[in-house]
Each structure stands twice: as C-alpha cells, then as structure tokens.
Amino acid sequence: KAIAYAAEHNADIIAANMGKRLRNISVLTLLITAGAKGVRFWHFDTTLKHASIMDIDTLIHISAQYRADLSETVTEKMKRMKKTGYKDKDGNLRYSFGLHSEEDLKKAGQGGAKAHRKNFIRFARMLKPEIDAIEKQGHTTLAAIAAELNRKKIPSRYGGGWYPSTVRNLKNKIKELKS
C-alpha cells in the first residue's frame, strides 16, 4: 500500500532493512514499477544509522544476490547434514532424507495399509447398529440405505456423502467382522 501511495503521489519511500522485502517478487515488482514512475527508495541501515538511496538496478542486483545466497545456503546445509548426519524426530541418527531402501518403502506401505484397515474396521463397528436400524425400518437396498444415511446427515468414512457403492463396501466390511 505504501509503494502504491508513493507512486501515486510522487513521494519517496524510506525503509529499514530492505533485505527481507527483496525476497518477495511481488514487492520487488512494485518497487521497480514505482521506481519507473519516479519514486525514490531510501534504505535506512539500523546498525549504522545511515540512509542511502537505492536505484532500481541496485534493488534488482541485491534481490538476485540474496536469493542466490539463500538457495546456496540451503543446499550447503543439506549437503552437510547428509555428510555429518542429523537426528530425526525419534532421535535416530540419519544421513539422508526420506526412506532409505526398498525394504523401508515396503514397511511404510504396509504400515499405512494396516492403519487404513484398522480405521475402516473401527468405522464399520461404529456404524453397524445404525445400518441394522435402517434395515429394520424397511430400507434394504443399497440406494435406500445411502439415501437414509444422507438424510440423517451421517458422514461417510471420509466425511462425504453416501452412495450405493460406499454402503456396499461398508456392508462387506461388517460381514468380514462377523467371520
């Protein structure tokens, strides 16, 4: 807003510590556009207590350099972490990011599938009495059960509406529980 105001009223802008603002492409674009309209930018260094004018070329150069330094810093940090190791959230020393091997991928997949099945079993047990009650009321087709669940505003397993296919899947899971 300040940049737009300065451009409209041919005013100067004084800002402290411009570095963080120059990372933002939209701010940089506004600064360059306003500079083309005659707005002058003053950078106030809070450490040295000194203001200096910044031309458009300087703004562009500083922004490009800052981004290059930032991306290089992240790259270097990741390289160092891979070389010297780092502790993950469980306190284990790791030397790479992500999963390490085919076996790790397989275990992760199995763990996710196990949790998925467990959640579905819990959901089926929770809804079994409701399904039984709906069927006792005479709603016996998959479509009729789905319509009744939707009418009662009971969310499906993933929080959406009910369809004959989601009712069929739930009823199949309930049958598995009886076995």
Order of alpha helices (4+ residues) and beta strands (2+ residues): alpha-beta-alpha-beta-beta-alpha-beta-beta-alpha-alpha-alpha
